[in-house]
């Protein structure tokens, strides 16, 4: 079973499983609408984590658990579910502030109510005092009207009970300690207040190093363009080793991080980052693409990591005095707070879609797919069916495609405004057509690890807006970058594990014929050395030796560029478009087919075919030389001719698990899993 067929199967089973859970579906109405892209990405991640294979039951149970967590994540925690102080700890809660009352001159408490009218009391942090007392901005008060707030509890609450004599019932009172991790949700009628408070742009930001004695309180109104996945930080950002008994250092330990890419509300396209660390990362689900953030009094990152510095030189962090606000894209647009490009696109009417009927919905009588069109963009994150190449249209985001790589291009850097950006390209083919994808910066570096002919899953793509309706040629482009959240998975190293009902089912060699993907267990019983013409020059089963004065490495080992591991043509790398005698070089085992860019008159060319036998049949397959010989190409080239033959013969007799792809060039070994005794 191919990777795509496996994902189709898992999506069907998961959807039917949640449809049968009627009580759960009442709480989460869209639980049974599981996007194909979500299943594909998480299946690939699971198989990357367990490369020896997983059974159908294990993968389904893991996906079911992950989907439940996603559904619960979308749902708002209600206070009525939080019984007791411990239950409230480490929870993200959303409620409405009904009133704010003073306890004394410096302590204020807010009474919160959720949709079920359950009440809870939260003490407000000291940083809100000036806002409550109307000292910060006298013309408006943040708490004069009901305000929705989301907060994350990091400390246990206090619970007390008192007797209500009038109603003859016991009343439970829950008080939450001051929470620094709060987000205040704004509405469209808060527009005048936002315009008064948030008046800074990136041009008016003054970094701490350039400030003199005074400290400027920055107030920025920003648009979210991407929220990065949570990343583990294994290295403390401060190079000074701190004692494990230093409690202050442990409180500020930076072990996890979520980067939020933001633009200010000018026409400037340069983005900045808001980095959330550790417990702050729990607020990241509240920030969605195209929403707006009010960032009051942020900190500046003292030390940028390599990943941060590669994106921008302006990184904000949330300190103890930082206050966060949020507003949806719709409210920002109606309040006149959106970016100029957002407002301009909203004036235009959406063009008539030429998409085939039924794409945005499954079938007659089924539930419509949830597709948002903020900023006149089609967000494909929640599209249930698989998206094919023929379904691509301009202005789509969060697109996931799966297909075969039929061509790729090296780095063609783009220089704009004095900045150089790496730019790679790959041509993807599925059953509906082909498309060219441009991959930017570090995402493009991953394509070097993908061979032509391999199947990939690529997620987080976007299509640009259509440039012209007059030109018959394609006037829009498919792009992938870190800002878009693009990820690439090599399905060819996974699909061979997905054969049959169980992911690890082995196929006998006699069934390996034509094009396909299999995993098999076999023994190496021989090898042949082929020249460029395909003739056998040397074999383990024959005394014929047509190598002459050349060694085996002269045929199967070539000089390659260190950065891309592609064979060199003299002093030139056609893939990276670099040349010169100082080009960084290494050695690599040859692919079966000589690259077209490598001159035929430049050196010898050949490859090794291994004979595999499982007792029921035998086949020849090429590839996997480094794993089978357990020897680097440069070390193999340094051996004598006799030692090279001896090393080749040491592979004979080994019984292994092979992942094999059959294509027009023959059977190719893409993975050797382990020895079998």
C-alpha angles and dihedrals in degrees: 000000000000123000093254093049090049092052090048089052094048092048092052094048094046093048092050090046093057092042088060091053095079097169092052092047091054089059093041108028095186096046093111093052098086114173117235090226092056092052092046096050096046092045090053091048091051093050091048088054093048105033094170090070141265133231123246092250094052094050092047093050091049092049092047091053093047092049091050089053090050092050091048089047090057092048117083116242109243123215093230089066092054103083112176136000097282093052091057094053117098093011130129106224131186122198144140125262107231099178143346120223131185120240091186136329094296106027125072130181129201125211110221128198129186130203092279092056091247111151133216133171123228126187111226122232120251092251090072095057095092091048094050094047090048092240096122097054112000096190094066136022122214092214102044092102136030110293129194113223135181121202140171119227115222098165131053118263126231119244125199135168129214133181119249101208095186094057095025093230136120113248119209116210120198119193123190121206117240110295120211092187099077134136119196113210116222129204134212092263088061089071098108091048092050092049091053097045106036105054103139129101131185088268092061096044112117114200116222094247091061096048122097122205097319124078119218120216105220119214114189133178106205139180120223113229100169140001113210122219117260112274130199116234109209095180125063109239091226109076091208111096110233130205119259087230092059100102094187091059092049091052090055096042111137107213101142132034140186118193119209115198111216140179126204121236097264128089090264112122096198109113132210132202133241107201119202117197134203111320090012087068088073088073093059096091088065092063114076131178113280095016120122129240128205105209112193120187100346125183124238119237109254095201123028120210120223092259092051095045091050090059106039145335092230113078121165125200133192115247131183091274096045116113121199128206130178137196132183120248091246093054092045090052095049091046093051092244098117125108115272092249090051092051092046093052091048090060091058117084115236111261120244108271119232092198115134113264113262097031097108089043130042107228141320110306095015126120117273115251115251105245119165120207103197112162088008089292126134109228106207097185093105099037105130103205123062115272114232129196091257090058094061116117133168120280099028123143135189092028120170120201132180125194149106124301106233098169141002137188131215128241115309102176119215116219114201128162090350093306123115119213124188112237126191131175135208131183113221126196129193132166092281102048147294134285137181116235124200114212119197133211118325094359088063091054089067092062089069087073092056120087124212108264095035123119118237139186112216122185135180096046125153134197120220125237115274111266101198139002093202101067116083090211123083107283098186133058142218113234138183129192142146090261089059091048094245116180128180124207123187101227092183091073089049105036093067088064093054100074119137127339092320119056092225101047111140123223123215115241092244089066094054103098134136122347120347146090125265145164117219142170115228145143125246107239102168150340140224130205111219127197127219091274092053096251119138108250099174134008138183089224098050138051091221111121116185096164094098111186092345127097128226091256090057087068105034104032124068136176111258138186111262094224099052104015089226119142115266125233099217107296094345134089107203092189097056094029091234129130142169140100091272093060110136107251140193136159129260137177112259123253114234095255120057109237111251091234093059112089114245090220092057109095131309124307132203146127142216124248117198121211112225124194128182098176094262099062145343135231138176118237133176132211133047092087095144093052096042095047093036088218135115115242093241091052091048090053091056094058123095120254092257093049091049090056091048091051091049090052092052088072091060112101096025115130113210146158111257131195107209134187120198118208141144093293094053135259114337125196108223099169139017106201106189146310118282117208 
